[in-house]
Every structure is written in structure tokens, then in C-alpha cells.
Amino acid sequence: MKSNEETLTGRLRYFLSPFDKRYEDLISANTKGNILKDLTAGLIVAMVAIPLAMGFAMASGLRPEQGIVGGAIAGLLGALFGGSKYQVYGPTAAFIPIIGGLMATYNHGFLVLVSLLAGVMLMYQAWQN
């Protein structure tokens, strides 16, 4: 008989739950230091993500405040239900249609090479940790 984690619904319930072990570092010995580091990291990401979301909205013909709201909602949903606490969500996902448009318009050989090199670098970094 399959355990709950082996069934499809059990796996979906596990991966879609925001109450897993992604936040175990908040209850470690140095709680104040961890919260301070997380708030600092959040402010730095916000300083980059807010203008990026506004720029993507304006480039798409929307108002800048619509980009801020969209980036905030995507970031919140990604942080709650995403796969890792180290992933960045929000307006950065808007690069997907931009790169898709570039690949459809221009020779995509260089973009494929750069994507493969980035993947190799990420795999090497993950292997080192």
C-alpha cells in the first residue's frame, strides 16, 4: 500500500502547503539575527523588484501601479507555494515572454548557448554546496 507522500494528492498537498520545513531557520537559536537578515534581504529584493515590475508593466502598455500589484501578488504566491525559500519570484518571471519573443525573432543559437552555460553554472554551484 502506498503512503500518503507517494500518492498524487499527498504529494500535491505537501508541495502546495506553506507550512513545511522552509522556515525552520526562523526558530533556530539566533531568531532576531535571522529575522533581521531576512528583512534586509527582502528590502534589497524589493528595491530591485519594484522598478522592474513598473518597467515591465509600462513596456506592456499598462500603468506602473498595475505592475507593482502584479509583482507583489506573484511574489507572495511564489513564496508561499513555491519549491524553495531561496527562489526569487515576482516580476522576474516576465523575462519568459521577452526571451521567447527574442528567440522567435532572431537567431536563437546564442540564447540557447547562454541558457546552457547558465544551467551548467547553476548545477556546478549546487554541486559545490
C-alpha positions, 0 to 999 in steps of 0.5 A: 500500500502506498503512503500518503507522500507517494500518492498524487494528492499527498504529494500535491498537498505537501508541495502546495502547503506553506507550512513545511520545513522552509522556515525552520531557520526562523526558530533556530537559536539566533531568531532576531539575527535571522529575522533581521537578515531576512528583512534586509534581504527582502528590502534589497529584493524589493528595491530591485523588484519594484522598478522592474515590475513598473518597467515591465508593466509600462513596456506592456502598455499598462500603468506602473501601479498595475505592475507593482500589484502584479509583482507583489501578488506573484511574489507572495504566491511564489513564496508561499507555494513555491519549491524553495525559500531561496527562489526569487519570484515576482516580476522576474518571471516576465523575462519568459515572454521577452526571451521567447519573443527574442528567440522567435525573432532572431537567431536563437543559437546564442540564447540557447548557448547562454541558457546552457552555460547558465544551467551548467553554472547553476548545477556546478554551484549546487554541486559545490554546496 
